[in-house]
């Protein structure tokens, strides 16, 4: 997970100044995301298989648009948000199953902040709040790089959208 976040920071900082470097970093990001997803496959194997297919389709579409010369900043923002949203889904979806499997004694140890109820069920509102917090955090990492490219409008548009 740390390797994935480090690669994501480098990816955002470089802003694809070199085409070959952009592709290498994107490849490393995909591999690290697959490794993280592979570690969680033991908990939710069918969901992860579907999720891998969705990730592959999205990444192919994004890469195809990349070669069709869509604006770099917009594409990078979309790619980063898609990767972070997928990571959010991969990390948070197994939590209720893990809590149910661990029994009531382990639940207070796993989550002390009250984001997950003692029954181990996430409500839709809790999932949306967590997703919005994650997207806001990820957007704050990406915005300095976008502003360096003179695309400050993206920052304001995305903040308004969030």
C-alpha positions in Angstrom: 0.0 0.0 0.0 2.9 2.4 0.8 4.5 1.6 -2.5 1.2 2.4 -4.3 0.9 5.7 -2.5 4.5 6.6 -3.2 4.1 5.8 -6.9 0.9 7.8 -7.0 2.7 10.9 -5.6 5.5 10.6 -8.1 3.0 10.1 -10.9 1.2 13.3 -9.9 4.3 15.3 -9.4 5.8 14.5 -12.8 2.6 15.2 -14.7 3.8 13.0 -17.6 6.6 15.3 -18.7 8.1 12.3 -20.6 5.8 9.9 -22.5 7.9 6.8 -21.7 8.2 7.7 -18.0 4.4 8.2 -17.9 3.8 4.7 -19.3 6.3 3.1 -16.9 4.8 4.8 -13.9 1.3 3.9 -15.0 2.4 0.3 -15.4 3.9 0.2 -11.9 0.7 1.7 -10.5 -1.4 -1.0 -12.2 0.9 -3.7 -10.9 0.9 -2.4 -7.3 -2.9 -2.0 -7.4 -3.2 -5.6 -8.6 -0.9 -6.8 -5.8 -3.0 -5.0 -3.2 -6.2 -6.5 -4.8 -4.5 -9.9 -4.9 -3.9 -9.8 -1.1 -7.6 -9.3 -0.4 -8.8 -12.0 -2.8 -9.0 -14.5 0.0 -11.8 -12.6 1.6 -14.0 -11.7 -1.4 -12.8 -13.7 -4.5 -15.9 -13.2 -6.8 -16.1 -9.5 -6.2 -12.4 -9.0 -6.8 -12.6 -10.9 -10.1 -15.4 -8.6 -11.3 -13.6 -5.5 -10.0 -10.4 -6.5 -11.9 -12.5 -6.7 -15.1 -13.9 -3.2 -14.5 -10.5 -1.8 -13.7 -9.1 -3.3 -16.9 -11.9 -1.9 -19.0 -11.6 1.6 -17.4 -7.8 1.6 -17.8 -8.0 0.5 -21.4 -10.5 3.3 -22.1 -8.3 5.9 -20.4 -5.1 4.7 -22.2 -6.9 4.8 -25.5 -8.0 8.4 -24.8 -4.5 9.2 -23.7 -3.2 8.2 -27.2 -6.0 10.2 -28.8 -4.5 13.3 -27.3 -7.1 14.3 -24.8 -6.0 17.1 -22.4 -3.3 15.7 -20.1 -4.5 17.4 -16.9 -8.1 16.3 -17.2 -7.1 12.7 -18.0 -4.6 12.5 -15.2 -7.2 13.8 -12.7 -9.8 11.2 -13.9 -7.2 8.4 -13.8 -6.1 9.3 -10.3 -9.7 9.6 -9.0 -10.6 6.3 -10.6 -7.6 4.5 -9.1 -8.4 6.0 -5.7 -12.1 5.1 -5.9 -11.2 1.5 -6.8 -8.8 1.4 -3.9 -11.6 2.7 -1.7 -13.9 -0.1 -2.9 -11.2 -2.8 -2.6 -10.3 -1.7 1.0 -13.8 -1.0 2.4 -16.0 -3.7 0.9 -14.4 -6.6 2.8 -14.6 -4.8 6.2 -18.2 -6.0 7.0 -17.3 -9.6 6.1 -14.2 -9.4 8.2 -16.1 -8.0 11.1 -18.7 -10.7 10.9 -16.0 -13.4 10.6 -14.0 -12.1 13.5 -16.9 -12.2 16.0 -18.2 -9.6 18.4 -15.1 -9.7 20.7 -12.7 -8.5 18.0 -15.0 -5.7 16.7 -14.2 -3.0 19.2 -10.5 -3.6 18.6 -10.8 -3.3 14.8 -12.9 -0.1 14.8 -12.8 2.3 17.7 -13.9 5.4 15.9 -17.6 4.4 15.3 -17.5 4.5 11.5 -18.6 0.8 11.5 -21.4 -0.3 13.8 -21.0 -3.3 16.1 -22.9 -5.5 13.7 -20.3 -4.9 11.1 -22.7 -3.3 8.5 -21.8 -0.1 6.7 -24.8 2.0 5.8 -25.0 3.8 2.4 -24.5 7.2 4.1 -21.4 6.0 5.9 -19.9 4.6 2.7 -20.7 7.9 0.8 -19.1 10.0 3.6 -16.0 7.8 3.6 -15.8 8.0 -0.2 -16.2 11.8 -0.2 -13.5 12.2 2.5 -11.1 10.0 0.4 -11.8 11.8 -2.8 -11.3 15.2 -1.1 -8.0 14.0 0.3 -6.8 12.6 -3.0 -7.9 15.8 -4.8 -5.9 17.9 -2.4 -2.8 15.8 -3.4 -3.4 16.3 -7.1 -4.3 20.0 -7.2 -0.8 21.5 -6.7 0.4 19.6 -9.8 -2.7 20.8 -11.8 -2.1 24.4 -10.8 1.4 24.2 -11.9 0.0 23.5 -15.4 -2.2 26.5 -15.2 -5.4 24.5 -14.8 -6.7 26.2 -11.7 -10.3 26.0 -13.2 -10.2 22.2 -12.6 -9.5 22.8 -8.9 -12.5 25.0 -8.4 -14.8 22.8 -10.6 -13.9 19.7 -8.7 -14.2 21.3 -5.3 -17.7 22.5 -6.3 -18.6 19.0 -7.5 -17.4 17.4 -4.3 
